[in-house]
């Protein structure tokens, strides 16, 4: 395993998250979504990604966080999966950061509930924690 | 190496084509063994296979093909005549070559199969047949022969020319004849052409092979282009620049043409699949000792490649079935007065954007009783269900998994796998299968499939503020209800809304309810009261006149009532229950405000008048005028708004065998849409077939009509439960405007509330059984007591139960009771006033329905008298 890794970062409800850069297909600003009736609320809807229809997963809902306030638009982090592209709806996009694997720690036992399933651990950055999200799980059971 | 691979790949493709040609050619030759054209064709095919395999070093192939070529060359030269033995031998050779080709395809080598048996079989066949053969002169006809036969040139003219030739004239016979003036040069040319046609067929050079992957890519690109075109057209709608609009129009036309063109490249005639069926049918009929002739109509009907592939196996299966247990043995057929040779007809044709394929045989048909028996044996239906089945329902048992009526299992069919797979495969590509069968006359299977799957015409509709695409294939018609009709035309059978479409009840599904969308606009239930806007306006104006008269000293108005906005006619209307759910509409809020204001003014007008201050009263009155005008204007606006809100759009759809109406807010347009699949996260939702991108770039979901129907229980039994359950909860409305089921019993006209009717059934008298002291019938796995209304009411019983009985099923608390009536007359919707009848047990009274006196049956009391009320399933 490399001693350092690159992460595409984003914010959700004030927390700082990251997904492996190689999993990210692209990052797009707000796109309007089409709601899918009868679908679980976690599914933010469908977006038109240059002619391709991509399912969007609202990570706030997935992590059982409060809804975005009115007027706050979501951004898309499009990740590649075995079943094609899926978009993660996040609050704000951060930079691509390079972190050392030595700074990684698994989540403490006090982390519980759905967050425990989805957060694999944290990288201890100088000024904040970068939470590593398990994308497969995040979109798998959506 | 890769070049070599390419060559081999090409060889495989070409050889397979050649073998297909051999297959069909040989089967046709059996019917017409003399045809030089066919013989030439099959000979060339085998010759090519032999030659190429020699070049590529496939020695086994070469030797097998060589054996066949030898035989065929003798046939072509007329030394042998084709018979069943030779055909079978040659077909075996084709199979052997196929086997080797498959080995080459998968392993790259010819494999280690031993084919000496085939080659020796072919050579011994050749020797034997040659020994038997009486020599035939099967060479192409001579020119003279053609001329005499086709153009009736006298034989002696030809003879004269021939003798001239043998006397040393070096010219050809045609030239001699033209010179003699017996014949026109064109006629000779024509005859020469005929002669050439007999020895060779023109090979078309206008075809090239294209990789399917490339076509698929083109198709995707065209899909994208169609979307972009749609977007541009949307932008164009708001443009004024003539040259831009013109260019957009051209783009539109060209895109449409391009789309059609590319679609065509993927189209293949259905004959490509059918070509192999003569062989299949021949093999099977030889195997079973049956004689079957296959006929095809519409082989040139074109279908999308993916669809052709998808229906190949189902079709083969149907054909096998038809030959195996559709068509009878020749002696059986003869005994039934049919020609010993069975006929299998394949028909294909386009109809309404769909392709219809029919496979019919003139065999024994499907034995419904045996089918039912099998289904009962396999516990797929109960005996009662089977007994109740209509012919059509029973026929559809064929599609149950694992069901087969074949008495003996053959290696072809009768294992019970098949028809269900046929159905699922056809449905997978959006098609439907239908079966008709007449005992002793044959069976017809009808398959309807869409032309293509990628781009479909769809109706765009809005519900709950969201757009949906409804595939046009399922669309039957559109119904729009407006104004008063909108509030009355939708009726309610215990919670299940229905609409009478040309006299038939059409179950309705509100899309916003089925999809749990925001309740927007119309698609909820209409209030029972209709909004009488005209009356409201008139009463408002009348009221103003009354006030004027009062000020002029005529009539009385009390200031208290005048001041209260709720007491006037308009107020009662405005604050009535009907408007409550629309209070969010700004016009209504404004109307209420103005109305209140006006009444406050009216109060002060009256007070001023009472204080004899006429000047003040008149001034106040003149201030009322503009408010009143605004009220009238608001009413007009509101009427328009509600009209739009209340108009109901029903999209009548076909799902399986059922029709239902889908109620949407708005119907927008029809569009060609590109179907895109949904991600796996959404696979579980049955209501959607996919998604598409609309002209504005937004995504819209494509409704799965069958899925919606299932979700809304249109096509399942579950709905019956719902109806019954609501029936229990609901109290019966005895009088008032209600729907009544009118029937006759004991010669009297009677009615019961339609709401109490679970369903209408017909039973044959033979299904009646006695239990205890009552008549019962087996119904849906339960024992249902029957009440003969005529007997129960001590009316003239008329006749003993015989033939079929009309039964009105009444359900309560999961229990059904059947009311035996004579005849169902009608369903009447009418307000009735009940006249009580003394001393008549079981009747709640009489009423006038459809201008005839009708007894109203007291179902509850009747039912309570039924013995054994505790009977439950």
Interface residues (C-beta under 8 A of the other chain):
Chain A: X32 X33 X34 X35 X36 X37 X38 X39 X43 X45 X46 X47 X48 X51 X52 X53 X54 X55 X57 X83 X84 X86 X139 X142
Chain B: X224 X227 X464 X466 X515 X516 X517 X676 X677 X678 X679 X680 X681 X682 X685 X687 X688 X691 X692 X693 X697 X698 X699 X700 X701
